[in-house]
Amino acid sequence: MKNRTSFMERVGHMIPDPVLIFITLYVLVLLLTGIFGGSTFSTVGANGTATEYTIKNMFSAENIRWIFSNALLTNWLGYAGGILGSILIVIIGIGVAEESGLLSALIRRAGAAISMRFLPYVLVFLGIMSNIATDAGYVILIPLAGLLYAGVGKHPLIGMAAAFAGVSAGFSANLIPATVVDVVIGTNAKSFAESQGIPFLSYTGRAMNPATMHYFFMAASTVLLVFLGGFITNKWIAPRFETQEFVIPEDVNIKDFEVKQEEKRGMRWALAGLLFSLAVLVLLAFGPLRNYVDADGKTVTPFLDNIILMITFVFLVPGICYGYATKRFSKTAHVVEAMSKQMGSMGYVIVLTFFCYNFLALLTYTNIGSYITYIGAKGLQAIGLSNSPILLMLGFIIITAVINLFVGGLTSKWMLLGPIFIPMLYHVNPSMTPDVVAAAYRVADSCTNTITPLMTYAGVILVYMRKYKPDFTLGNLIGTMLPYSMVFLVVWTLLLICFILFKIPLGF
């Protein structure tokens, strides 16, 4: 295990930052257009007719002007209908809920009220749900899980492993629609498809909302992963650690897990805020934002089209209520600071998307992306996979899961793989619609998070665990999390196959 871990670390250190990868790819595409500019090829479009493409030479004066004229407003801020703005808006509501202390209090309250037999299931569930607040699960839930187990005399690493499995291996699942992950995956999937003439329809033939196109599958995945995670913890992880010794460090206070009276009062006010926000949403859904048919006979869905703003509002109001009730917020400036603090953590995303979205726009504009799709589709058809959509999906899941061991970051990998595989797999077999490919990506990207030392928080988790077991190594961590990773990957993939075989909608 140690040699394998060292190999993975060496390979990972050789891979440059995703920002540098996209800059390099941008330059590479420019050079390719200088070599192949003017070349033509044809593909069969979504309607069955042949479409001819010409690769543009980006070194012509007209195309150089396009690069500079579109770099900011169109290619970056306007990419995929302004997806960057949608991500940042969600962060505002979640940031207030997190900075007010509401999410931490809810986690501690839930953990204290559950028996030890069912606690692993609750920790996995809370880990999955904590992903609505980006990285809050890593820095809040996992340490709290260790405190909880230590407080009742159980080995802290049992609870921390369960929480880590939920937060990281179950990263994409959730019961709440239109999370940040949903927005990133769905909106970009729509853009990847439409940029190459692929209809943005589900595999059942229905129109999709990008932010909710996987909701049914993700909700079912949440239930499945909670059951699997709790079972694995009780049957494999707990017996392994129950016979091992652990220490309680001096800087760890078991009472930190207790929910104080002012926090209980705050949660009551947060509940009132939640009920108020839900009432407002109901009034909007059946009032000014209700569905209607426009002049062209098309059904317009204003409420669903603005689901991101609705989710933000649902987090914002309870967070504000809790913050004022617990004195965490005493003036409006504190609320603004909470929004700003969480927004500050998105600095890297802003830098990444500038280079990433400009690269993707260049890929589409030059028709290089269509050419890569054309070549890849021909190759897959040549090896006889046209009539095997399940094999295509399994192959994509395996490729993504392996890549995830060496390249971190859901968004950056999706920006690399999505624009190639969404049109490519569709051209090989029309059953591989954008929602199916995107769902397969979410499964594969999540499951191997816990067994790679290159995951952003791997070192942080190791430090947390070493507080209770100083000789715990990175190899020990990977060995502990391997059962979660492998079982999640196999069973979660089978769930996706069942959805497809029985024509169950992935979302709406």
DRENTORMI-573371 format. One record per residue (C-alpha): residue number from 0; z, y, x. Coordinates in steps of 0.25 Angstrom, whole numbers, plus 5000, padded with zeros to 4 digits. Layout:
DRENTORMI-573371
<num=NUM zz=Z yy=Y xx=X>
...
***
This chain:
DRENTORMI-573371
<num=0 zz=5000 yy=5000 xx=5000>
<num=1 zz=5003 yy=5009 xx=5011>
<num=2 zz=4990 yy=5007 xx=5018>
<num=3 zz=4983 yy=5009 xx=5005>
<num=4 zz=4990 yy=5022 xx=5002>
<num=5 zz=4987 yy=5027 xx=5016>
<num=6 zz=4973 yy=5024 xx=5014>
<num=7 zz=4972 yy=5032 xx=5001>
<num=8 zz=4980 yy=5044 xx=5007>
<num=9 zz=4970 yy=5044 xx=5019>
<num=10 zz=4958 yy=5044 xx=5009>
<num=11 zz=4964 yy=5054 xx=5000>
<num=12 zz=4967 yy=5064 xx=5012>
<num=13 zz=4952 yy=5063 xx=5015>
<num=14 zz=4948 yy=5068 xx=5001>
<num=15 zz=4947 yy=5083 xx=5001>
<num=16 zz=4953 yy=5092 xx=4990>
<num=17 zz=4945 yy=5091 xx=4977>
<num=18 zz=4941 yy=5106 xx=4978>
<num=19 zz=4935 yy=5103 xx=4992>
<num=20 zz=4927 yy=5091 xx=4986>
<num=21 zz=4921 yy=5100 xx=4975>
<num=22 zz=4917 yy=5111 xx=4985>
<num=23 zz=4911 yy=5100 xx=4993>
<num=24 zz=4903 yy=5094 xx=4981>
<num=25 zz=4899 yy=5108 xx=4977>
<num=26 zz=4892 yy=5110 xx=4991>
<num=27 zz=4886 yy=5096 xx=4991>
<num=28 zz=4880 yy=5098 xx=4977>
<num=29 zz=4874 yy=5111 xx=4982>
<num=30 zz=4868 yy=5104 xx=4994>
<num=31 zz=4862 yy=5093 xx=4985>
<num=32 zz=4855 yy=5103 xx=4976>
<num=33 zz=4849 yy=5108 xx=4989>
<num=34 zz=4844 yy=5094 xx=4992>
<num=35 zz=4840 yy=5089 xx=4979>
<num=36 zz=4837 yy=5102 xx=4971>
<num=37 zz=4825 yy=5101 xx=4963>
<num=38 zz=4826 yy=5086 xx=4961>
<num=39 zz=4825 yy=5081 xx=4947>
<num=40 zz=4830 yy=5069 xx=4939>
<num=41 zz=4832 yy=5065 xx=4925>
<num=42 zz=4843 yy=5058 xx=4917>
<num=43 zz=4844 yy=5053 xx=4903>
<num=44 zz=4852 yy=5063 xx=4894>
<num=45 zz=4862 yy=5061 xx=4884>
<num=46 zz=4851 yy=5061 xx=4873>
<num=47 zz=4843 yy=5050 xx=4880>
<num=48 zz=4832 yy=5060 xx=4885>
<num=49 zz=4829 yy=5062 xx=4900>
<num=50 zz=4834 yy=5075 xx=4906>
<num=51 zz=4829 yy=5080 xx=4919>
<num=52 zz=4837 yy=5087 xx=4930>
<num=53 zz=4834 yy=5095 xx=4942>
<num=54 zz=4844 yy=5097 xx=4953>
<num=55 zz=4845 yy=5112 xx=4956>
<num=56 zz=4845 yy=5117 xx=4970>
<num=57 zz=4858 yy=5126 xx=4971>
<num=58 zz=4852 yy=5134 xx=4983>
<num=59 zz=4842 yy=5141 xx=4975>
<num=60 zz=4846 yy=5156 xx=4972>
<num=61 zz=4847 yy=5153 xx=4957>
<num=62 zz=4857 yy=5142 xx=4959>
<num=63 zz=4865 yy=5149 xx=4969>
<num=64 zz=4867 yy=5160 xx=4959>
<num=65 zz=4872 yy=5150 xx=4949>
<num=66 zz=4883 yy=5145 xx=4958>
<num=67 zz=4889 yy=5159 xx=4960>
<num=68 zz=4886 yy=5164 xx=4945>
<num=69 zz=4893 yy=5151 xx=4939>
<num=70 zz=4904 yy=5148 xx=4949>
<num=71 zz=4915 yy=5155 xx=4942>
<num=72 zz=4913 yy=5157 xx=4927>
<num=73 zz=4904 yy=5145 xx=4923>
<num=74 zz=4906 yy=5134 xx=4933>
<num=75 zz=4921 yy=5136 xx=4935>
<num=76 zz=4928 yy=5143 xx=4924>
<num=77 zz=4918 yy=5139 xx=4913>
<num=78 zz=4916 yy=5125 xx=4918>
<num=79 zz=4917 yy=5115 xx=4906>
<num=80 zz=4920 yy=5126 xx=4896>
<num=81 zz=4931 yy=5132 xx=4904>
<num=82 zz=4939 yy=5119 xx=4907>
<num=83 zz=4947 yy=5126 xx=4918>
<num=84 zz=4953 yy=5136 xx=4907>
<num=85 zz=4957 yy=5124 xx=4898>
<num=86 zz=4965 yy=5118 xx=4909>
<num=87 zz=4972 yy=5130 xx=4913>
<num=88 zz=4975 yy=5133 xx=4898>
<num=89 zz=4982 yy=5120 xx=4896>
<num=90 zz=4990 yy=5122 xx=4909>
<num=91 zz=4996 yy=5135 xx=4903>
<num=92 zz=5003 yy=5127 xx=4891>
<num=93 zz=5007 yy=5116 xx=4899>
<num=94 zz=5012 yy=5125 xx=4910>
<num=95 zz=5022 yy=5132 xx=4901>
<num=96 zz=5027 yy=5118 xx=4895>
<num=97 zz=5030 yy=5113 xx=4909>
<num=98 zz=5035 yy=5126 xx=4916>
<num=99 zz=5045 yy=5128 xx=4904>
<num=100 zz=5051 yy=5114 xx=4907>
<num=101 zz=5047 yy=5108 xx=4894>
<num=102 zz=5039 yy=5097 xx=4900>
<num=103 zz=5051 yy=5093 xx=4909>
<num=104 zz=5061 yy=5093 xx=4898>
<num=105 zz=5053 yy=5085 xx=4889>
<num=106 zz=5051 yy=5074 xx=4900>
<num=107 zz=5066 yy=5074 xx=4903>
<num=108 zz=5070 yy=5073 xx=4888>
<num=109 zz=5060 yy=5062 xx=4885>
<num=110 zz=5065 yy=5054 xx=4898>
<num=111 zz=5080 yy=5055 xx=4894>
<num=112 zz=5078 yy=5050 xx=4880>
<num=113 zz=5071 yy=5037 xx=4883>
<num=114 zz=5077 yy=5023 xx=4887>
<num=115 zz=5074 yy=5018 xx=4901>
<num=116 zz=5065 yy=5007 xx=4895>
<num=117 zz=5055 yy=5016 xx=4889>
<num=118 zz=5057 yy=5028 xx=4899>
<num=119 zz=5045 yy=5023 xx=4908>
<num=120 zz=5036 yy=5024 xx=4896>
<num=121 zz=5041 yy=5038 xx=4893>
<num=122 zz=5039 yy=5042 xx=4908>
<num=123 zz=5025 yy=5038 xx=4908>
<num=124 zz=5022 yy=5045 xx=4895>
<num=125 zz=5029 yy=5058 xx=4900>
<num=126 zz=5021 yy=5056 xx=4913>
<num=127 zz=5008 yy=5055 xx=4905>
<num=128 zz=5011 yy=5067 xx=4896>
<num=129 zz=5016 yy=5076 xx=4907>
<num=130 zz=5002 yy=5077 xx=4912>
<num=131 zz=5000 yy=5088 xx=4901>
<num=132 zz=5007 yy=5096 xx=4911>
<num=133 zz=4998 yy=5093 xx=4923>
<num=134 zz=5007 yy=5089 xx=4934>
<num=135 zz=5021 yy=5090 xx=4927>
<num=136 zz=5023 yy=5075 xx=4927>
<num=137 zz=5023 yy=5074 xx=4942>
<num=138 zz=5033 yy=5085 xx=4944>
<num=139 zz=5042 yy=5084 xx=4932>
<num=140 zz=5041 yy=5070 xx=4926>
<num=141 zz=5041 yy=5061 xx=4938>
<num=142 zz=5054 yy=5067 xx=4944>
<num=143 zz=5060 yy=5067 xx=4931>
<num=144 zz=5057 yy=5052 xx=4929>
<num=145 zz=5064 yy=5049 xx=4942>
<num=146 zz=5076 yy=5057 xx=4938>
<num=147 zz=5077 yy=5050 xx=4924>
<num=148 zz=5077 yy=5036 xx=4930>
<num=149 zz=5087 yy=5040 xx=4941>
<num=150 zz=5096 yy=5046 xx=4931>
<num=151 zz=5098 yy=5033 xx=4924>
<num=152 zz=5099 yy=5025 xx=4937>
<num=153 zz=5085 yy=5019 xx=4937>
<num=154 zz=5075 yy=5020 xx=4949>
<num=155 zz=5068 yy=5034 xx=4948>
<num=156 zz=5055 yy=5029 xx=4953>
<num=157 zz=5053 yy=5020 xx=4940>
<num=158 zz=5053 yy=5033 xx=4931>
<num=159 zz=5045 yy=5041 xx=4941>
<num=160 zz=5034 yy=5030 xx=4942>
<num=161 zz=5033 yy=5029 xx=4927>
<num=162 zz=5032 yy=5045 xx=4926>
<num=163 zz=5022 yy=5045 xx=4938>
<num=164 zz=5013 yy=5034 xx=4931>
<num=165 zz=5013 yy=5043 xx=4918>
<num=166 zz=5010 yy=5056 xx=4925>
<num=167 zz=5000 yy=5051 xx=4935>
<num=168 zz=4994 yy=5038 xx=4931>
<num=169 zz=4993 yy=5042 xx=4916>
<num=170 zz=4988 yy=5056 xx=4920>
<num=171 zz=4977 yy=5057 xx=4910>
<num=172 zz=4984 yy=5051 xx=4897>
<num=173 zz=4991 yy=5060 xx=4887>
<num=174 zz=4995 yy=5062 xx=4873>
<num=175 zz=4992 yy=5077 xx=4873>
<num=176 zz=4977 yy=5081 xx=4871>
<num=177 zz=4970 yy=5091 xx=4880>
<num=178 zz=4978 yy=5090 xx=4892>
<num=179 zz=4973 yy=5096 xx=4905>
<num=180 zz=4967 yy=5082 xx=4909>
<num=181 zz=4960 yy=5081 xx=4896>
<num=182 zz=4954 yy=5095 xx=4898>
<num=183 zz=4950 yy=5092 xx=4912>
<num=184 zz=4944 yy=5079 xx=4909>
<num=185 zz=4938 yy=5082 xx=4895>
<num=186 zz=4932 yy=5096 xx=4898>
<num=187 zz=4926 yy=5092 xx=4911>
<num=188 zz=4920 yy=5079 xx=4905>
<num=189 zz=4913 yy=5087 xx=4894>
<num=190 zz=4907 yy=5096 xx=4905>
<num=191 zz=4903 yy=5084 xx=4914>
<num=192 zz=4896 yy=5077 xx=4902>
<num=193 zz=4889 yy=5090 xx=4896>
<num=194 zz=4884 yy=5094 xx=4910>
<num=195 zz=4875 yy=5082 xx=4911>
<num=196 zz=4871 yy=5081 xx=4896>
<num=197 zz=4881 yy=5070 xx=4893>
<num=198 zz=4887 yy=5072 xx=4878>
<num=199 zz=4901 yy=5075 xx=4877>
<num=200 zz=4904 yy=5064 xx=4867>
<num=201 zz=4914 yy=5053 xx=4867>
<num=202 zz=4910 yy=5038 xx=4869>
<num=203 zz=4912 yy=5037 xx=4854>
<num=204 zz=4902 yy=5048 xx=4852>
<num=205 zz=4911 yy=5059 xx=4847>
<num=206 zz=4912 yy=5074 xx=4852>
<num=207 zz=4924 yy=5076 xx=4861>
<num=208 zz=4934 yy=5087 xx=4864>
<num=209 zz=4935 yy=5087 xx=4880>
<num=210 zz=4951 yy=5089 xx=4879>
<num=211 zz=4953 yy=5078 xx=4870>
<num=212 zz=4942 yy=5068 xx=4872>
<num=213 zz=4952 yy=5057 xx=4878>
<num=214 zz=4964 yy=5060 xx=4869>
<num=215 zz=4965 yy=5047 xx=4862>
<num=216 zz=4963 yy=5039 xx=4875>
<num=217 zz=4973 yy=5047 xx=4882>
<num=218 zz=4983 yy=5046 xx=4871>
<num=219 zz=4981 yy=5031 xx=4871>
<num=220 zz=4982 yy=5031 xx=4886>
<num=221 zz=4995 yy=5038 xx=4886>
<num=222 zz=5001 yy=5027 xx=4877>
<num=223 zz=4995 yy=5016 xx=4885>
<num=224 zz=5000 yy=5022 xx=4899>
<num=225 zz=5014 yy=5024 xx=4894>
<num=226 zz=5015 yy=5010 xx=4890>
<num=227 zz=5009 yy=5005 xx=4903>
<num=228 zz=5017 yy=5014 xx=4912>
<num=229 zz=5030 yy=5011 xx=4905>
<num=230 zz=5028 yy=4996 xx=4906>
<num=231 zz=5024 yy=4997 xx=4921>
<num=232 zz=5036 yy=5005 xx=4924>
<num=233 zz=5046 yy=4995 xx=4917>
<num=234 zz=5039 yy=4982 xx=4922>
<num=235 zz=5035 yy=4986 xx=4936>
<num=236 zz=5040 yy=4999 xx=4941>
<num=237 zz=5055 yy=4998 xx=4936>
<num=238 zz=5058 yy=4984 xx=4941>
<num=239 zz=5052 yy=4988 xx=4955>
<num=240 zz=5061 yy=5000 xx=4956>
<num=241 zz=5074 yy=4995 xx=4949>
<num=242 zz=5078 yy=4987 xx=4961>
<num=243 zz=5076 yy=4998 xx=4971>
<num=244 zz=5086 yy=5009 xx=4975>
<num=245 zz=5084 yy=5024 xx=4973>
<num=246 zz=5091 yy=5037 xx=4977>
<num=247 zz=5095 yy=5049 xx=4969>
<num=248 zz=5092 yy=5061 xx=4979>
<num=249 zz=5102 yy=5072 xx=4979>
<num=250 zz=5092 yy=5082 xx=4973>
<num=251 zz=5089 yy=5074 xx=4961>
<num=252 zz=5098 yy=5078 xx=4949>
<num=253 zz=5098 yy=5067 xx=4938>
<num=254 zz=5102 yy=5078 xx=4928>
<num=255 zz=5089 yy=5085 xx=4930>
<num=256 zz=5083 yy=5075 xx=4920>
<num=257 zz=5092 yy=5080 xx=4909>
<num=258 zz=5087 yy=5089 xx=4898>
<num=259 zz=5096 yy=5101 xx=4897>
<num=260 zz=5100 yy=5107 xx=4884>
<num=261 zz=5091 yy=5120 xx=4885>
<num=262 zz=5079 yy=5110 xx=4888>
<num=263 zz=5082 yy=5103 xx=4875>
<num=264 zz=5082 yy=5116 xx=4868>
<num=265 zz=5069 yy=5120 xx=4874>
<num=266 zz=5063 yy=5107 xx=4870>
<num=267 zz=5067 yy=5110 xx=4855>
<num=268 zz=5060 yy=5124 xx=4857>
<num=269 zz=5048 yy=5117 xx=4863>
<num=270 zz=5047 yy=5108 xx=4851>
<num=271 zz=5047 yy=5120 xx=4842>
<num=272 zz=5036 yy=5126 xx=4851>
<num=273 zz=5028 yy=5113 xx=4850>
<num=274 zz=5029 yy=5112 xx=4835>
<num=275 zz=5025 yy=5127 xx=4834>
<num=276 zz=5013 yy=5125 xx=4843>
<num=277 zz=5008 yy=5112 xx=4836>
<num=278 zz=5009 yy=5120 xx=4822>
<num=279 zz=5000 yy=5131 xx=4828>
<num=280 zz=4990 yy=5121 xx=4833>
<num=281 zz=4990 yy=5114 xx=4819>
<num=282 zz=4988 yy=5128 xx=4812>
<num=283 zz=4976 yy=5130 xx=4822>
<num=284 zz=4970 yy=5117 xx=4820>
<num=285 zz=4970 yy=5118 xx=4805>
<num=286 zz=4967 yy=5133 xx=4805>
<num=287 zz=4958 yy=5141 xx=4814>
<num=288 zz=4955 yy=5130 xx=4824>
<num=289 zz=4952 yy=5119 xx=4813>
<num=290 zz=4938 yy=5112 xx=4814>
<num=291 zz=4926 yy=5118 xx=4808>
<num=292 zz=4911 yy=5116 xx=4807>
<num=293 zz=4903 yy=5127 xx=4813>
<num=294 zz=4889 yy=5132 xx=4808>
<num=295 zz=4882 yy=5121 xx=4815>
<num=296 zz=4890 yy=5110 xx=4808>
<num=297 zz=4898 yy=5107 xx=4821>
<num=298 zz=4913 yy=5104 xx=4819>
<num=299 zz=4921 yy=5114 xx=4828>
<num=300 zz=4935 yy=5110 xx=4833>
<num=301 zz=4942 yy=5122 xx=4837>
<num=302 zz=4956 yy=5116 xx=4838>
<num=303 zz=4951 yy=5104 xx=4847>
<num=304 zz=4942 yy=5113 xx=4855>
<num=305 zz=4955 yy=5121 xx=4859>
<num=306 zz=4964 yy=5110 xx=4861>
<num=307 zz=4968 yy=5114 xx=4875>
<num=308 zz=4973 yy=5127 xx=4870>
<num=309 zz=4981 yy=5120 xx=4859>
<num=310 zz=4988 yy=5110 xx=4869>
<num=311 zz=4991 yy=5122 xx=4878>
<num=312 zz=4998 yy=5129 xx=4866>
<num=313 zz=5006 yy=5116 xx=4863>
<num=314 zz=5012 yy=5116 xx=4877>
<num=315 zz=5014 yy=5131 xx=4878>
<num=316 zz=5022 yy=5134 xx=4866>
<num=317 zz=5033 yy=5123 xx=4868>
<num=318 zz=5033 yy=5126 xx=4883>
<num=319 zz=5036 yy=5141 xx=4880>
<num=320 zz=5047 yy=5137 xx=4869>
<num=321 zz=5054 yy=5128 xx=4879>
<num=322 zz=5053 yy=5138 xx=4890>
<num=323 zz=5060 yy=5149 xx=4882>
<num=324 zz=5070 yy=5139 xx=4876>
<num=325 zz=5075 yy=5134 xx=4890>
<num=326 zz=5074 yy=5148 xx=4896>
<num=327 zz=5063 yy=5144 xx=4906>
<num=328 zz=5055 yy=5155 xx=4900>
<num=329 zz=5062 yy=5168 xx=4897>
<num=330 zz=5050 yy=5177 xx=4896>
<num=331 zz=5035 yy=5176 xx=4894>
<num=332 zz=5033 yy=5178 xx=4909>
<num=333 zz=5039 yy=5164 xx=4911>
<num=334 zz=5029 yy=5157 xx=4902>
<num=335 zz=5018 yy=5164 xx=4909>
<num=336 zz=5024 yy=5159 xx=4922>
<num=337 zz=5024 yy=5145 xx=4917>
<num=338 zz=5009 yy=5146 xx=4913>
<num=339 zz=5006 yy=5152 xx=4927>
<num=340 zz=5014 yy=5142 xx=4935>
<num=341 zz=5007 yy=5130 xx=4929>
<num=342 zz=4993 yy=5137 xx=4930>
<num=343 zz=4996 yy=5139 xx=4944>
<num=344 zz=4996 yy=5124 xx=4947>
<num=345 zz=4981 yy=5125 xx=4942>
<num=346 zz=4976 yy=5132 xx=4954>
<num=347 zz=4970 yy=5120 xx=4961>
<num=348 zz=4963 yy=5117 xx=4948>
<num=349 zz=4957 yy=5130 xx=4947>
<num=350 zz=4952 yy=5129 xx=4962>
<num=351 zz=4947 yy=5115 xx=4959>
<num=352 zz=4939 yy=5118 xx=4947>
<num=353 zz=4932 yy=5130 xx=4953>
<num=354 zz=4925 yy=5121 xx=4963>
<num=355 zz=4925 yy=5109 xx=4954>
<num=356 zz=4918 yy=5116 xx=4942>
<num=357 zz=4908 yy=5123 xx=4951>
<num=358 zz=4904 yy=5110 xx=4957>
<num=359 zz=4903 yy=5103 xx=4944>
<num=360 zz=4894 yy=5115 xx=4939>
<num=361 zz=4885 yy=5114 xx=4951>
<num=362 zz=4884 yy=5099 xx=4949>
<num=363 zz=4879 yy=5101 xx=4935>
<num=364 zz=4870 yy=5113 xx=4937>
<num=365 zz=4863 yy=5107 xx=4949>
<num=366 zz=4861 yy=5093 xx=4941>
<num=367 zz=4867 yy=5086 xx=4953>
<num=368 zz=4878 yy=5081 xx=4944>
<num=369 zz=4867 yy=5075 xx=4935>
<num=370 zz=4860 yy=5069 xx=4946>
<num=371 zz=4873 yy=5062 xx=4951>
<num=372 zz=4875 yy=5057 xx=4937>
<num=373 zz=4860 yy=5052 xx=4937>
<num=374 zz=4862 yy=5044 xx=4950>
<num=375 zz=4875 yy=5038 xx=4946>
<num=376 zz=4871 yy=5034 xx=4932>
<num=377 zz=4858 yy=5027 xx=4938>
<num=378 zz=4867 yy=5019 xx=4948>
<num=379 zz=4877 yy=5014 xx=4937>
<num=380 zz=4865 yy=5010 xx=4929>
<num=381 zz=4859 yy=5003 xx=4940>
<num=382 zz=4871 yy=4994 xx=4942>
<num=383 zz=4871 yy=4990 xx=4927>
<num=384 zz=4883 yy=4998 xx=4922>
<num=385 zz=4875 yy=5005 xx=4910>
<num=386 zz=4880 yy=4995 xx=4900>
<num=387 zz=4895 yy=4995 xx=4905>
<num=388 zz=4902 yy=5007 xx=4901>
<num=389 zz=4916 yy=5000 xx=4903>
<num=390 zz=4912 yy=4997 xx=4918>
<num=391 zz=4907 yy=5011 xx=4920>
<num=392 zz=4920 yy=5016 xx=4915>
<num=393 zz=4929 yy=5006 xx=4923>
<num=394 zz=4921 yy=5010 xx=4936>
<num=395 zz=4923 yy=5025 xx=4934>
<num=396 zz=4938 yy=5022 xx=4931>
<num=397 zz=4939 yy=5014 xx=4944>
<num=398 zz=4931 yy=5025 xx=4952>
<num=399 zz=4940 yy=5036 xx=4947>
<num=400 zz=4953 yy=5028 xx=4949>
<num=401 zz=4950 yy=5026 xx=4964>
<num=402 zz=4945 yy=5040 xx=4966>
<num=403 zz=4958 yy=5045 xx=4960>
<num=404 zz=4966 yy=5037 xx=4972>
<num=405 zz=4960 yy=5047 xx=4982>
<num=406 zz=4956 yy=5060 xx=4974>
<num=407 zz=4967 yy=5066 xx=4966>
<num=408 zz=4965 yy=5076 xx=4954>
<num=409 zz=4960 yy=5072 xx=4940>
<num=410 zz=4952 yy=5085 xx=4939>
<num=411 zz=4945 yy=5084 xx=4952>
<num=412 zz=4941 yy=5070 xx=4951>
<num=413 zz=4936 yy=5072 xx=4937>
<num=414 zz=4927 yy=5083 xx=4942>
<num=415 zz=4921 yy=5074 xx=4952>
<num=416 zz=4919 yy=5062 xx=4944>
<num=417 zz=4917 yy=5067 xx=4930>
<num=418 zz=4904 yy=5075 xx=4931>
<num=419 zz=4898 yy=5063 xx=4938>
<num=420 zz=4903 yy=5051 xx=4930>
<num=421 zz=4903 yy=5057 xx=4916>
<num=422 zz=4888 yy=5059 xx=4915>
<num=423 zz=4885 yy=5047 xx=4925>
<num=424 zz=4893 yy=5036 xx=4916>
<num=425 zz=4887 yy=5042 xx=4903>
<num=426 zz=4873 yy=5040 xx=4909>
<num=427 zz=4876 yy=5026 xx=4913>
<num=428 zz=4882 yy=5023 xx=4899>
<num=429 zz=4883 yy=5033 xx=4888>
<num=430 zz=4896 yy=5026 xx=4884>
<num=431 zz=4902 yy=5033 xx=4896>
<num=432 zz=4904 yy=5046 xx=4889>
<num=433 zz=4912 yy=5057 xx=4895>
<num=434 zz=4925 yy=5054 xx=4888>
<num=435 zz=4925 yy=5039 xx=4893>
<num=436 zz=4922 yy=5043 xx=4907>
<num=437 zz=4933 yy=5054 xx=4907>
<num=438 zz=4943 yy=5044 xx=4901>
<num=439 zz=4940 yy=5034 xx=4912>
<num=440 zz=4942 yy=5045 xx=4922>
<num=441 zz=4956 yy=5049 xx=4916>
<num=442 zz=4960 yy=5034 xx=4917>
<num=443 zz=4956 yy=5032 xx=4931>
<num=444 zz=4961 yy=5045 xx=4936>
<num=445 zz=4975 yy=5044 xx=4931>
<num=446 zz=4979 yy=5029 xx=4934>
<num=447 zz=4978 yy=5030 xx=4949>
<num=448 zz=4985 yy=5043 xx=4951>
<num=449 zz=4998 yy=5036 xx=4954>
<num=450 zz=4993 yy=5027 xx=4965>
<num=451 zz=4986 yy=5037 xx=4974>
<num=452 zz=4994 yy=5045 xx=4985>
<num=453 zz=4984 yy=5056 xx=4983>
<num=454 zz=4988 yy=5060 xx=4969>
<num=455 zz=4994 yy=5074 xx=4970>
<num=456 zz=5008 yy=5070 xx=4966>
<num=457 zz=5009 yy=5057 xx=4973>
<num=458 zz=5017 yy=5063 xx=4984>
<num=459 zz=5026 yy=5071 xx=4975>
<num=460 zz=5029 yy=5058 xx=4967>
<num=461 zz=5032 yy=5051 xx=4980>
<num=462 zz=5042 yy=5062 xx=4983>
<num=463 zz=5049 yy=5061 xx=4969>
<num=464 zz=5050 yy=5046 xx=4971>
<num=465 zz=5056 yy=5047 xx=4985>
<num=466 zz=5068 yy=5055 xx=4980>
<num=467 zz=5073 yy=5042 xx=4974>
<num=468 zz=5067 yy=5032 xx=4984>
<num=469 zz=5065 yy=5039 xx=4997>
<num=470 zz=5057 yy=5027 xx=5003>
<num=471 zz=5046 yy=5027 xx=4992>
<num=472 zz=5032 yy=5028 xx=4998>
<num=473 zz=5019 yy=5032 xx=4993>
<num=474 zz=5015 yy=5017 xx=4993>
<num=475 zz=5027 yy=5014 xx=4985>
<num=476 zz=5023 yy=5025 xx=4975>
<num=477 zz=5008 yy=5019 xx=4974>
<num=478 zz=5014 yy=5005 xx=4972>
<num=479 zz=5023 yy=5009 xx=4961>
<num=480 zz=5012 yy=5017 xx=4953>
<num=481 zz=5001 yy=5006 xx=4955>
<num=482 zz=5005 yy=4998 xx=4943>
<num=483 zz=5004 yy=5010 xx=4934>
<num=484 zz=4991 yy=5014 xx=4940>
<num=485 zz=4984 yy=5001 xx=4939>
<num=486 zz=4989 yy=4997 xx=4925>
<num=487 zz=4986 yy=5011 xx=4920>
<num=488 zz=4972 yy=5010 xx=4925>
<num=489 zz=4968 yy=4997 xx=4920>
<num=490 zz=4975 yy=4998 xx=4906>
<num=491 zz=4970 yy=5013 xx=4904>
<num=492 zz=4956 yy=5009 xx=4907>
<num=493 zz=4957 yy=4997 xx=4897>
<num=494 zz=4962 yy=5007 xx=4887>
<num=495 zz=4950 yy=5016 xx=4889>
<num=496 zz=4940 yy=5004 xx=4888>
<num=497 zz=4947 yy=5000 xx=4875>
<num=498 zz=4944 yy=5015 xx=4870>
<num=499 zz=4930 yy=5013 xx=4873>
<num=500 zz=4928 yy=4999 xx=4868>
<num=501 zz=4934 yy=5002 xx=4855>
<num=502 zz=4927 yy=5016 xx=4854>
<num=503 zz=4941 yy=5023 xx=4853>
<num=504 zz=4939 yy=5038 xx=4855>
<num=505 zz=4945 yy=5043 xx=4868>
<num=506 zz=4948 yy=5056 xx=4861>
<num=507 zz=4943 yy=5067 xx=4852>
***
